[in-house]
Amino acid sequence: MPIKSTMIIDKDFRLAEVDPRIYGSFIEHLGRAVYGGIYDPGHPTADQNGFRNDAIEAIRALNVPIIRYPGGNFVSGYNWEDGVGPKHERKQSLELAWWTTETNQVGTNEFADWAKLVGSEVMMAVNLGTRGIDAARNLVEYCNHPSGSYYSDLRISHGYKEPHAFKTWCLGNEMDGPWQIGAKTAVEYGRLANETAKAMRWVDPTLELVACGSSGSGMDTFAEWEATVLDLSYDNVDYLSLHTYYNNNNDDTPNFLARSMDLDHFISSVAATCDYVQAKKKSKKKINLSLDEWNVWKSQGSSRAEQHWQIAPPEFEDVYTLEDALVVGCCLISLLKHADRVKMACLAQLINVIAPIMTENGGPLWLQTTYYPYLHASLYGRGTVLHPLISSPKYDSKDFTDVPYLEAISVYNEELNEVTVFAVNRHLSEGLELDVDLRSFSSVNIIEHIVLEHEDIKAVNTKFNPHNVMPSQGKAVVEGGHVKALLAKASWNVIRLRVNG
């Protein structure tokens, strides 16, 4: 017999408006994300600038609102000047974060052009590892100042009369990590971030600035780092970053499927730290969160190219299973559950490197299992998060207790008169009967019920079998003001409802 769950959705139980930027992503100069991923001049679909049109189409379909660039660990050793100007004059450089050779054929201007093609804004990062205030303020001047100064006129001489007007900027990357070029203590980084933020804002007062939080909740300095950095930079930054990755390398699927509970706790802990500093400073300003790196990452053991100084070697090209897609879906639900504080998030990364989209150099493109929950959330998870009242049977796993089999959230788009329910059934062997009580809505109709499932939870999509795990249509129905659906075992579900009247 299927197990049973219920969900009450009330239009007055409003949690927060969704900032669309929670569906952002990330392109780093790492592996084949840039070269072979978005840029492949010899590819049959390449445009006049060398960008793959098949990749552009797959990314545009996701409706990604913002993309972080150029790193990541890469940015902590990056000289932005190397990536602008005539391509034939750009030097190749040794890239120390990943021990590769960077050709600099794609840089700031090319990425700005590409971002426009896919309909995304750019979240630009500045190097606070080997560089600092001067390079950061010069980059802002180059990108955002209209004209009449050295760096703005340099941009114009490079063929870009209009400024890029990048609004959102990251102040370095994972600066507490000993693996980081130019790693710093919390005091060193907090002071540098504050002074860099001031100078950048003096060039362009409209900027939004993201300070680095800890590289992860497992860092020895976690929470103390956040508190110290914010204590030193609170008035001059707007967001604090969070990074987290999950894997099932121990092959414990029930525990893996519960990992989004760790994300919930992580977000709440960082938000509490931000609020502590706000209270300490007696400030009216609230710091929100940017989860600008998150994903399932299974291949973390190999962090450098095996053969040093290759150009864009394959790295971290994880093949994702259905269970990975379910965890990504649960994490997307967690982002929505915390939409009052998480205003930006970047699925890391977008193509070829721990990514939902894969390509072969000069060859085909295919979509991984994780593409689909990301697609559905981005397309249908916009509007107001309605806090649901959920009753679900639960289980215990190695690291978590009281894990609900039903992980779910609802989003109300008043402009479109739609309610969307995102739901994961974590049960590995039983279907889950879902009864959604929509008592505050006069009446609803089913637009569609999307299901991602497969008999084999380890099933994957590959170049040779790209359609092995694909969304299908479920059978949700409306009965007496309730939506009823049988959620298949180990499945991702999207129930879209039209609100009448």
C-alpha positions, 0 to 999 in steps of 0.5 A, a space after each residue: 500500500 502507498 504511504 500517505 502525506 498531506 499538504 495545506 496551501 493557503 494564499 495568506 501563508 506568505 513566506 517571501 517573494 522569490 528573487 529569480 537570481 536563486 536560479 543562477 549558475 556559474 562558469 569558471 575557467 576550469 576544465 572544459 567549462 569555457 573552452 569546449 563548453 561555451 566556446 568551441 570555434 571549430 564546432 559546427 554550431 559555432 557562431 562568428 565569435 566561436 560560441 556554441 549555439 547548441 549550448 546557448 540554446 540549452 542554457 537559454 531554455 533554463 532561463 538563468 538570471 545570473 551567472 557568476 564569472 570567472 571563478 572560483 579558485 581561478 579568480 584568486 590568481 587572475 589578472 583581468 587585463 590578460 583577457 581583454 584587447 585584441 585576441 592575437 595579442 593576449 598572452 598564455 599564462 600558467 593558471 595555478 589554481 588548477 595547474 593548467 595553461 590559460 589561453 585568455 581567448 575568452 575574457 571579460 568582454 567575450 563573456 559579457 557578449 555570451 551572457 547577453 546571448 543566453 539572457 543572463 546578467 553577470 555576477 563578476 568576481 574580483 581577485 582578492 588573492 594575488 591582487 586587491 583594491 587597485 585592480 578591483 577598482 580599475 576593473 569596475 572602471 573598465 566595465 561600468 564607467 561610461 567614458 572619459 577615464 583611462 580604463 573606460 576609454 580602454 574598453 571603448 578602444 576594445 570595441 565596447 562603447 557602452 559600459 557592461 553595467 555589471 551590478 553584482 560583484 563577488 569580493 574574492 572567492 573562498 578566502 579562508 581555504 588553504 588551497 586558495 591562492 592568497 588565502 587570508 585570515 578573517 581579519 585580513 580578508 574582512 579589512 581588505 573586503 571592506 576597503 575594496 568595497 569602498 573603492 569599488 563603490 566610489 567608482 560605481 555607487 550602484 554596485 551590489 557586493 558579496 563578501 566571502 563566507 566560509 568555504 563550507 560549514 565544515 571549516 574549523 573557523 565556520 561561523 567565527 569567520 562569518 562574524 569577524 568578516 561582517 564585523 569588519 565590512 558590514 556597512 559596505 557589503 550587501 550579501 554573504 556567500 555560502 558554498 556547499 556540495 554533497 555526494 553519495 560516495 558512501 553509497 548510502 542513498 537514504 542518507 544522501 537524499 536527506 542532505 538538503 536538511 544539512 543545507 537547511 541548517 547551514 542557511 539558518 546558521 549563517 542567517 543567524 550569524 548575520 543577524 547577530 552582527 546586525 544586532 551587535 552593530 545596532 544596524 537597520 541593514 539586513 545582510 542577505 545570503 548568496 549561495 553562489 556555489 552548490 551542487 552534487 560533486 562526486 569527484 572532489 578527490 582530484 583537484 588538479 589536472 593530472 598532467 600539468 599545464 594542459 589547455 582546458 583538460 577534462 576535469 570534474 566531469 561527473 555523470 549524474 544519476 537519478 538520485 543526484 537529480 533528486 538531491 538537486 531537486 531537494 536543494 532547490 526546494 530548500 532554497 525556496 524554503 529560505 527565500 526570505 534570506 537566500 536572494 542569489 544562488 549559483 548551481 556550480 557549474 553550468 556546463 561540463 564541470 559538475 554540470 547539468 549540460 555536457 558536450 564533446 569538443 567538436 561534437 554533440 551536447 546532451 542533458 544530464 538528469 540534474 538539468 530537469 529539476 533545475 529547469 522546472 524550478 527556474 521556469 515555474 518557481 517564480 512568484 511568492 513562496 507559500 509556507 505549506 503545512 505538511 504531514 508526512 511519514 518519516 525515517 532516520 538515516 545515518 546522519 539525520 533523524 525524522 527525515 520526511 519522505 515528502 520534501 515539498 514547497 509551493 509557489 504562487 504566481 499571482 501574475 499568471 494565476 498559477 500555483 506550483 507544487 514541487 515535491 520529492 518522494 524520498 521513499 525508495 520502494 513505495 509510492 507516496 499518496 499526496 493530498 494537497 488542500 487548497 482551501 483558500 483558493 476558489 478552484 484550480 485546474 491541473 495544467 500539468 504534472 511533471 514526473 522525473 523517475 526511473 526504475 533504476 535510481 542509478 540511471 544516467 544520461 550519456 552521449 550514447 543514451 541521452 534520453 534514458 532519464 527524461 520527464 514524463 506526465 503524471 496523473 494528478 487530479 482535482 477532487 473537491 478542492 484538493 489535488 491528489 497525486 500518487 508520487 512514484 517512488 524516488 521521484 521529482 514532481 512538479 504539479 502546476 495548477 491554474 487558479 480560477 477566479 
